Amino acid sequence: MSDTNDLTRNLDQLLNLLDAPASQAPAPAAGVTGDAIAAELARPARATAVRSLREAPEIEAFRRELVDGLIRADTANRLLKLIGEVVTRVIR
């Protein structure tokens, strides 16, 4: 049971790590005129449909299968830690 608790904690930490960059997107520059970049910046801001993975059906299915013992906890735990390390290095 401890492996499952560690694993779900690692899954939550990874999802928190992935959620952080979406809220830290840079604001577009203002006041620049005269070229193609200025024209692009003058347009209305683009919107993206950034959604948290936390509510994704795939994550819920993964969590459910993990808790039900259909996925080996030690293997999944190592994978989540590896993904967390990679994402941390890419973000920095």
C-alpha positions in Angstrom: 0.0 0.0 0.0 3.0 2.3 0.7 4.1 2.0 -2.9 0.6 3.1 -4.1 0.6 6.1 -1.8 4.1 7.1 -2.9 3.1 6.7 -6.5 -0.1 8.7 -6.3 1.9 11.4 -4.4 4.5 11.4 -7.3 1.7 11.6 -9.8 0.2 14.6 -8.1 3.6 16.3 -7.9 4.1 15.8 -11.6 0.7 17.2 -12.4 1.4 20.2 -10.2 4.7 20.7 -12.0 3.0 20.5 -15.4 0.3 22.9 -14.4 2.7 25.7 -13.3 4.0 26.9 -16.7 0.5 27.5 -18.1 -0.1 30.1 -15.5 3.2 31.8 -16.1 2.9 32.7 -19.8 4.6 36.0 -20.7 2.5 39.0 -21.6 2.8 40.4 -25.1 5.0 43.5 -25.6 3.1 46.8 -26.0 3.9 50.1 -27.8 6.1 48.7 -30.6 5.1 50.0 -34.1 6.3 49.9 -37.7 7.2 46.3 -38.7 5.7 42.8 -39.0 6.3 42.1 -35.3 4.5 45.2 -34.3 1.6 44.3 -36.6 1.4 40.9 -34.9 1.6 42.4 -31.5 -1.2 44.8 -32.3 -3.6 42.0 -33.1 -5.8 40.7 -30.3 -4.1 38.2 -28.0 -4.3 34.6 -29.1 -6.1 32.2 -26.8 -5.2 28.6 -26.3 -7.2 25.9 -24.7 -4.8 25.0 -21.9 -6.3 22.5 -19.6 -4.9 20.8 -16.6 -4.0 17.1 -17.1 -5.4 16.5 -13.6 -9.0 16.2 -14.9 -8.1 14.3 -18.1 -9.8 10.9 -18.5 -6.5 9.3 -19.2 -5.1 10.4 -15.8 -8.1 9.3 -14.0 -8.0 5.9 -15.7 -4.3 5.6 -14.9 -4.9 6.5 -11.2 -7.8 4.0 -11.0 -5.8 1.2 -12.6 -2.9 1.9 -10.3 -5.1 1.8 -7.2 -6.7 -1.4 -8.4 -3.3 -3.0 -8.8 -3.4 -3.4 -12.6 -0.2 -1.4 -12.9 3.0 -2.3 -11.0 3.5 0.5 -8.4 7.3 0.4 -8.4 7.6 0.6 -12.2 5.1 3.4 -12.4 6.7 5.2 -9.5 10.1 5.2 -11.3 8.5 6.4 -14.5 6.8 9.3 -12.8 10.0 10.3 -11.1 11.9 10.2 -14.4 9.2 12.3 -16.2 9.3 14.8 -13.3 13.1 15.2 -13.6 12.9 15.7 -17.3 10.1 18.3 -17.1 11.9 20.1 -14.3 15.1 20.4 -16.5 13.1 21.5 -19.5 11.2 24.2 -17.6 14.4 25.7 -16.0 
